[in-house]
């Protein structure tokens, strides 16, 4: 029993020391490096951590007031947190504001991989998106 406890302690210490080996990252809002969103014309994107082309990542995304993010899916699960602004988020393969939910700062959503969803920005709208796999974007076929 004592050997098992020592092994658990050693693994725990090794994990903590490897976490400490990396330097913290701090980026002021004014220094955020925004780029054009690769899939949604008119939207902006900033990578906060990870590499969205290769695996898990956290992204900041900005959408202007009035923009409709069309119905789409991703392979990855998404956890979305609203940073600022207001939007209507919805599920399904077509935009229907009456079936969506208005969200504002502090609201969040979990969207399972391959679940069709959409959004309409009621105001300029900023979100963080956490992906558990590489980023992709698949428009839903119009019906």
C-alpha positions in Angstrom: 0.0 0.0 0.0 2.8 2.4 0.8 4.5 1.8 -2.6 1.3 2.6 -4.4 0.9 5.9 -2.4 4.5 6.8 -3.2 4.0 6.1 -7.0 0.9 8.3 -7.0 2.8 11.1 -5.2 5.7 10.9 -7.7 3.4 11.0 -10.7 1.6 13.9 -9.2 4.8 15.8 -8.5 6.1 15.1 -12.1 2.9 16.4 -13.6 3.1 19.6 -11.4 6.7 20.2 -12.3 6.0 19.9 -16.0 3.1 22.3 -15.7 5.5 24.8 -14.0 8.1 24.4 -16.8 5.9 26.4 -19.2 5.7 30.1 -18.8 2.3 31.7 -18.2 0.8 33.6 -21.2 -0.8 36.9 -20.6 -2.2 39.0 -23.6 -3.9 42.3 -23.1 -7.1 42.8 -25.1 -5.4 45.6 -27.0 -2.7 43.2 -28.1 -4.9 40.4 -29.2 -4.0 39.3 -32.7 -7.2 39.1 -34.7 -7.4 37.5 -38.2 -10.2 36.9 -40.6 -12.3 33.9 -39.7 -11.3 31.1 -42.1 -14.9 29.9 -42.6 -17.2 32.8 -41.9 -16.7 36.0 -44.1 -16.8 39.1 -41.9 -16.1 37.4 -38.7 -12.8 37.6 -36.8 -10.8 35.0 -34.9 -7.9 34.9 -32.4 -6.2 31.7 -31.1 -5.9 31.8 -27.3 -4.3 28.4 -26.9 -3.5 25.2 -28.8 -3.4 24.7 -32.5 -6.8 24.6 -34.1 -5.4 22.9 -37.2 -3.9 20.0 -35.2 -5.9 19.4 -32.0 -7.7 20.9 -29.0 -7.7 24.7 -28.9 -9.4 27.8 -27.3 -10.4 30.6 -29.7 -11.9 34.0 -29.4 -14.4 34.9 -32.2 -16.0 38.3 -33.0 -19.1 38.7 -35.1 -20.6 42.1 -36.1 -24.2 43.1 -35.3 -26.7 41.6 -37.7 -24.4 38.7 -38.9 -26.0 35.3 -39.3 -23.7 32.4 -38.7 -25.4 29.8 -41.0 -26.4 26.4 -39.8 -23.3 24.2 -39.6 -21.6 21.4 -37.8 -18.1 20.6 -36.5 -16.4 17.3 -35.8 -15.3 18.6 -32.4 -17.5 19.2 -29.3 -17.6 23.0 -28.6 -18.0 24.8 -25.3 -19.0 28.4 -26.1 -18.9 31.2 -23.5 -20.3 34.7 -24.4 -17.7 37.4 -23.5 -19.7 40.4 -24.7 -22.7 41.4 -26.8 -26.0 39.5 -27.4 -27.0 36.9 -30.0 -29.6 34.3 -30.6 -28.2 30.7 -30.7 -30.2 27.9 -32.1 -30.1 24.2 -33.0 -31.0 22.6 -36.3 -30.4 22.8 -40.0 -32.3 26.1 -40.6 -32.3 29.5 -38.8 -35.5 30.0 -36.9 -35.2 32.9 -34.4 -38.4 31.8 -32.6 -36.7 28.5 -31.7 -33.4 30.0 -30.6 -32.2 31.3 -27.2 -31.0 34.8 -26.7 -27.7 34.9 -24.8 -25.5 37.6 -23.4 -22.3 38.0 -21.4 -21.5 35.1 -19.1 -23.9 32.7 -20.9 -22.5 29.4 -22.2 -23.4 26.5 -24.4 -22.1 23.0 -25.0 -22.6 21.8 -28.5 -21.7 18.1 -29.2 -19.7 17.3 -32.3 -21.8 17.0 -35.4 -24.8 18.8 -33.9 -26.2 21.4 -36.4 -26.3 24.9 -34.9 -26.5 28.6 -35.9 -26.4 32.1 -34.4 -27.6 35.6 -35.2 -25.7 38.5 -33.7 -28.1 41.0 -32.1 -25.2 43.2 -31.2 -21.5 43.0 -31.9 -20.8 39.6 -30.3 -17.6 38.1 -28.9 -17.3 34.4 -27.7 -14.7 32.0 -26.6 -14.9 28.6 -28.2 -13.1 25.6 -26.7 -12.6 22.7 -29.1 -11.6 19.1 -28.2 -10.4 18.3 -31.7 -9.0 20.1 -34.8 -11.3 22.9 -36.0 -13.5 22.2 -39.0 -16.7 23.8 -40.4 -19.4 22.1 -42.4 -22.4 24.0 -43.8 -25.7 22.2 -43.5 -27.3 21.5 -46.8 -30.2 23.8 -47.5 -33.6 22.0 -47.5 
